[in-house]
Amino acid sequence: INYINKYMFSDCSDLKEFTVTDNIEHICDGAFADAGLEKITIGKNLKTIGWMSFYSTMLEEIELPNTVESIDNQAFYFSQLKKFVYNGKLKYIGTGVFDYTELENPIRDSQLPK
């Protein structure tokens, strides 16, 4: 298995920490939506983050590997995100990915190289 299924951990209020192993390439839609997630470690082979994957989590920071190519709409919408670390080359970032977070300068699709 190379993905975390849709809504797999959504509404898991007791889930505070999670490690995405190196074999995971895709975090599907809503995988952690409304979970109590505060800390996540992402493996080195992740490629995509689905729609609303981290919606309304307590996650304050995330560091993504440079393998991530796509972050879908509202992936971090309404989370507590304050720090976003990524040094790769995104090909796609959806709308509202960082809306209602605490990030000061979120990246937008218009900032991606064409």
N, C-alpha and C positions, 0 to 999 in steps of 0.2 A: 504494500500500500504506500503510495507516494503523496497522499493528500489527507487533510483533515476535513471530514465530511460537513456538508451544510448543517448548520445549527447544532453541531455535535455537542458543544459545551454551553450553548445559549441558556440563559437563566440559571446557571450553576453558581449560585451566590457564594457557596463555600470554596469555590476554586479561586485561590489567591495567587498561586505561582504555577507556571507551566513552562516546559522545555519542548520546543519543536525540534525534533531530531534531524540529523543530516539527510535522512532519506526522504523527508517531506519536501515536495516541490510546490504544493498548492494549499493555501488556506482558503477553503470554499466559503460561499456566502453565509454571513451570520454565524460563523463558527463559534465565536466567543461573545456574541451580542448579549448584553445585559448580564454578563457573568460578573463575579466579584473580582475579576482579574486585576492584580496590582503589579505583577512583575512577569515578564516573559523573556525567554532566551530563544533566539531564532537560530536554527541550524544553517549551515553554510550553503545549502543548495536550493533555498526557497526561490521560486520564480514569480508567483502571483499571489496577490491578496485580494480576496473576493469582496463583493458588495456587503457593506455593513458588518464586516468581520469582527471589528472591535467596538461596535456601536455601544455607547453608554457603559463603558468599563471604567474602572478606577485606575487604569494604566496611565502612568505619568511620563514614562519614557520608553522608547523603543529604538533599538539599533538593528538595522537591516543589513544583511550581507549584500555585496555588490552584484549578486546574481538576480536580484529582484528586478523584473522588467515591467510589471504592471501592478497598479493599485487601483482597484475599482471604486466606483462611486460610494461616497459616505463611509469609507472603510473605518475611519477613526471618529466619525461624527459623534458629537456629544460625549466624548471621552474626556478624561482629565489630563490629556496629553500636554506636556510642557516641553519635552525634549524629543526631537526626531533626528536620528543620526543615519545618514545614508550617503555613500560615496560612489555609487554605481551610476549607470546610465539608464534611467527609466525611459521606456518607450511610450508608456501611457499612464496618465494619472487622471482619474475620473473627477466628476464635479462633486463639490462639497466634502471632499475627503477629510479636510481638517476643520470644517465648520463647527462652531461651538466647542472648540478646544481652547486651551490656554497657550497655544503656540503663538509667538509674536510675529514671525515671518514665514508662514507656511508656503510650501512650493505649490505652484499652480501649473496646469497643463500648458498654459501660454509660455512658461519659462523653460519648457523642455526643448531640446534641439530638434529641429524638423529635418 
